[in-house]
Amino acid sequence: MATKNRRIEADLITTEQPVRSDYALMQVTLTLAVETYFCDEHMAQAHEAAIEDVLARFEPLVVESELIGSQVIVLHSEFTPLGLTKQVRP
């Protein structure tokens, strides 16, 4: 009978069960254009500044020590810089 109890305990450990959370987890993929004001010499810094700008918008809005809106926590982020090129027409 001890063997049967051990098998049941092992099943409970390996069985996936949903966990209650106060957060709804989701993955969102966006392609964004973030306006920047960098000259050609500093264009390499434009993507990093844009990333900081996007992530800052996920911070909660606080006015006079009062939280307005809900908080979004960024668990992971991956940014891929894209470039624009002119199309060559024959």
N, C-alpha and C positions, 0 to 999 in steps of 0.2 A: 504494500500500500504506500510506502514511502516513495517508491519510484513514480507512482502515478502523481503524487503531489508535486514532485520535482518537475515533471513534464508540464503540468498546468502552470507552475510558476514561470518556467522557461517560455511558454506561449505568451504569457502576459507581458513579458519583457520585450519579445521580438515583434509583437503585433503593433502595427502603427495605429495610433489613436489621435484624433484631433485634440489640440490643446487650446483652451479658452484664452483669448487675448483681448485687450482693450484696443488693439490696432488691427486694421485690415491691411494685410501685406499684399503688395502688387508690384509688378515690374512694368515700367512705362518706358517706351522708346520714343523719343522726340527728335525731330530734325529742326533745329532752331537757327534763326539769324539774329544775332545780338549786335546792336549798333555799337560801334567803337570809333574812337577819334584818335587813331594813331597815325603818325606820318610813316612814310615808306621805310625809314631807317629803323623804326621801332615796331614794325608790323609783326615780328616774331612774338611780341608780348601781347598782341591782341587776343589770341586764343586763350591764354591764361587769364587775362582780365575778364573775358566773356564767361569763362567757367566760374570764376568767383562771383560774378554778377548773377548768374543763374542759380548757384547754390545759395546765395544770400536771400533770394526770393522765397526760399523754403523756410526761413526763420520766422518764428511767430511775430506778429505785429503787436507791439506794446506801446500804449499811449498813457502817459502819466501813471506808470506802474500798474496798469490794468491790461490784462491779456485780452486781445481782440482776435477772434478767429481761432482756429484749431492749429495745432502744431503738426508739422510733417517732419519725420526723421528720415534722412537719406541714409540708408544702410550701405549702399554701394553706388558708385558712379563710375562711368567709363565714358570719356569724351574722345571723339575722333575728329580732328580738324579736317575740314573740307576746304577746297580751294575753287575759285572760279577761273575758267579759262575761256578765251575767245575761240569760237569755232572758225576754222579755216575753210573758206568756200573756194572751190576751184574756179 
